[in-house]
C-alpha cells in the first residue's frame, strides 16, 4: 500500500508532467507547438503559383520566416496560463533541379532544403527541466530531400501540377533534451506531396499543396520531467492554399492560408511500465490531436528571372497547439 506522502508526491509529479507536456512542444509553429504529431512541415510555407514548377535547370528559393504566439490552446480552445509567448525565426535555402527528361509527360527533378531556426520561448512560471521561465535555442534540425519530382504544364499553361513522391525529413539527432525550445529531431518524417495551380484566365490563380506525413519512432521523448519514453507521432494531413489576381502581368495580390490536422493519435510505447495515475495521464495525452486554420494577405512580384513574395497568415480555430501569426518573405532566382 502506498503511503500518503508517496501518493501526494505522485500527484504533484503528475500535475507538473501534464502542464509541462502542454508547453514543452512550444517550438517552431511549423515543427512543434503541438500536443501531438511530428510537426515537421512549416505550415504556410508555400503560397502563390505553388503548382507551377520552374522550367528545366536549377532554381534557388530562399525563405525567411517569422512566427509569434502568446496563446497555447487546449482541446476546448482555452489558453494555458503557464505559457507566455514564443518567437521563432527561420532561414531556409532550397535548391530545385528540373531535367529535360520526361516520364508520363512530366519533367523529372529533385530538390533539397537546408534550414536553421532561432527560438525564444517564455513561460509565466518556472518551467521545464531547468526550472527557467525563458529558453532560447538555435538549431539546424534536419535536411529535406526529395529523390523524385514530376512536373506537368498542361492546357496551354492554364493547369500546372507537381507530384513529389516523398519529401524525406532527415534528422541530425541533435534535439536539446533539457531545452523545450529546441528544434532538434531524432526521428524521420516521410511526406508525399501533390501541388496544383489552375489559371482559368491569366489574371486569376488558384493553388493548393496537399501533404500527408508519416512519422517514424522517436526515442527518448519527454512528455514531462522526469518521464521519458519512446513514441511514434501520429500521421498528419495539411494543405497550403492561395488565390491571387494579377493587377499587372508581373504583380499579383491575393490571400493564402493553410489547414492542418493530425489524423492519428500518437503512440506511446512501454506505458505498462508506468504506475497509475501516471499511465492513465499518458494514455490521455496520446489522443491530444492538433489542428488549426490560417489565412492572410500577400503580394507576389516578378522581374526577369527573379521573383519575390511576401505573405502573412493569422491562425484561428487552433487546438492543442499555439495560435499566432506568421510571416514569409521568399526570393526566387532561376539560373
N, C-alpha and C positions, 0 to 999 in steps of 0.2 A: 504494500500500500504506500502511495506517495504521501510525503509529509505536506503540511500546509505551505511551508517555505518553498518546497520543490514545485508545488502547483502554482504558487504565486510567481516564482521565477520563470516558469514556463509560460505563464500568461503574459508577463512583461516581454519575454523574448518574442512571443507570437505577435503582440501588438507592434513591436519595433520592426519585425520582419515584414508584416503586411504593409506598414507605412513606407518602409524603405523600398519595398518591391515596386510600389506605385511610382516612386520617384527616381530610382536608380537607373531607369531607362530613359530619363530625360536627356538624351543625347540628340544628335542631329535629327531633325524632323524627318528627313528622308530615310535615315538609317534606323534610328531608335525612337525614343519618346513613345514607345509602345508598351502596353501591358502584355502584349503577345506578338507573335510573328517575328520574322527576321529583320524586316525593315531595311532591306539592302538598297532599294532604289530611291533616289531623291525625287519624290513625287512633285510633278510640275516642271521637271527639267526641260521637257520638250513642249513646243507650242506651235507657232505658225509654220505651215508647209512641212510638217514633220514627215509626211509620207513621200515627199519629193526628194529622192536621193540625189546626190551630186552626180555629175557626168563621170565617165571613166577618168581615172587619175587619182591624185591624193588631195584630200581636203583636211584642213585643220580647223577645229572648233574649240574656242576657249569659253568656259563657263565660269562666271563669278557669281557666287550665291551667298545670300544673307537670309537668316531666319531668326525671328524673335517671338517669344511667347511668355506670357505671365499667367497662363492658365493650364492646369493639368486636369483633364476631365475624366470622371469615372464612368461607369456603365450607364448611369442615370443622367449624365450631363452636368454633374456638380463638380466644382473645383476642389482640389486637395489643398487644405490650408498650410500644409508643410512645404509646399512648392512655392518658390518666389518667382524666378524667371530663368530663361535660358536664351543665350545669344550664340549663333553659330555663323562662322564664315567658312566658305569652302572655295577652293580653286581647283578646277578640273580641266585637264588638257585631253582632247580627243583627236585621234588620227583615223581617218577613213580612207580605205583604198578600194576603189571600184575598178574592175578589169573590163576589157572588151569581150572576154569570154562569156558565152551565154548558155543558159540551161533553162529549158521550158519558157523560152522567150525573155528571160530575165538576165541582167548582168550580174556576175558573181563578184563578191567583195568580202572584206573583213574590216573590223575596227577594233581599236583598243583605247581604253581610258586610263589616265593616271590622275589621282586626286590627293589633296591634302585638306585637312579640316582643323579649325581652331574653335574651341568651345569654352564658354563661360557658363557655369551652372550655379545657381544660388537657391538656398533654402531659407525658410523663416526661422528654423530651429537648427541646433547642431545635428548633423545627419551623417549617415554613412559610416564606413569602417574607421575613418579618421575622426569622426565627430566634428567635422567642419561645417560651416554654413556656405562656404564658397569653394568651388572646384574649377580648375582650368586644365585643359589638355590640348596638345597639338599632335595630330595623328596622320599617318598615311595608312588607312585601314586595309585597302585591297587594290588590286588591279582588275579591271573589267575587260574581257576579251571575247569576241565572237569569231569563231572559225568559218562562219557561213552566213553571208548576207545575200539575198536575192532581191533585185530591184527592178520594178516594171514602170514604164511610162507609156500609157495607153490612151486611146480615144483622142488622138491628136493633142496630147498634152493636158487633157481635162481630168484624167484619172492617173494617180501615181500610187504605187504600193511597195512596201518593203516587208519581206519575210526574213526575220532574224531567227535562225533555228534555235539558238540559245546564247544569251549573254552569260558568261561564266564569271562570277564574282570570286576571285582567287585571293584568299586572305593571307595576311602576313603573320597571323598568330601573335599579335602584339597588343592584345587587349590589356588595359590597365585594371587589374583585378581589384585594386583598392581605390579606384577612381571612377565614380559613376558618370563622369563627363567624358570618359574615353570612348573613342570610336573604334578602337582596335577590335579585330574579329578573329575567331579561331574556328569558323565553320564556313562552308561554301554555300552559295545560292546559285541555282540554275534557273534561268529566266527566258523562256520563249517569248518572242515579240512579234506583233503584226502591226504595221502602221499604214495609214491610208490618208491621202489628200484628194479631195474632189473639188473641182472648179467648174460649176455649172455654167458660169460666164467668167471671162478672165479676171474681172474685178472682185469676184466673190469666192471665198475659200472656206472649206470646212475640213478639219483634220482631226485625227484621233490616233493614239498609240495605245494598243492593248497589250497587257503583260500579265503573266502568271508566274509566281515564284514558288519553286520547290527548294526547301532548306534542308541541309544535312545536319547531322547530330552535332550539337555544341557541347563541348566538355567544360566542366567546372563553371557552370552558370551560377550566378549569385542572385537568387531571388530576394535575399535579405540576410544581413550578417547575423550569426556566423555560418549560415547554411549555404552549402554549395552542392550542386548536383548536375547531372547531365540532362539535357533536354533536346528535343527536336522541335524547332519553331514551326508553328502551323503555316500551311500554304496561304498565299495571298494573291488576290486579284486587284489590279489597279489599271486605270486608264487616264492618260493625259489627253485633253481635248482643246480645240481652239477654233475660232471663226474670225475672219478678217475681211476688210473691204479696202481695195486699192484706191486711195484718194488721188494718187499719181501712180504711173507704172512702177516706180521704184520705192513707193512709200505706202505702207499698209497700217491701218488702225484696226484694233479688234479686242476680243476678250479671250482669255484662256483659263483653264482650271484643271481640276482632276477629281477623280473619285477613287478612294482607297478602301478596301475591305479585306480583312482577314477572314478566310473562308473555312479554316480548320483550326481546332484547338491546338495549343501547344501540347507536347507530350513530355511530361517529366518522368525520368527514368529512376527506378530504385526507390519509389515512395514507401514501399513496405518497410524500409529500414528506419523510417522516422516514427516517433511516438505520436499519439494523439495529445492535444488537438492540432499539432503542427501538420500532420499528414492531411487532415481534412482541409486546413487552410491552403496548403499547396495544391490539393486537388481542385479547390475552387479557383485558384489563380490560373490553372491550365485553361479555363474557359473564358478568360477575360479577353475577348477578341476586340481588336482595334478597328476603327473605321473613321472616315472623315470625307467631307467635301471641301472644295476650294474654288474660288472664282475671282477674277480681277482683270483690269485693263492692260493693254500692251501696244507696242509700236514696233514695226519692222522696216528696215531701210536697206537698200542695195545701191552700191556704186561699183560698177565694173565687176571684178571678180571677188569683191568683198561685200559682206553683209553684216548688219548689226541688229540686235533685237533686245528690247527691254520690256520685261513683264513683272507685274506684282500680283500676288494672289492672297486672298483673305479666307482663312479656314472657317468652316461652320459645321454644326452637327457632329463635332468630334466626340468620340467615345473611347475611353481607355488609352488616351494619348493627349499630347499637348494640343491646344488650339491657338494658333497665332497667325503671323503674316510672313510671307517670304518675298524675295525679290531676286530676279535673274537678269544678268547682263551677259549676253552672248555675242561673240565675234566669230565670223566665218571667213576663211581665206581659202580660195580654190587655186591650187598651184597649176 
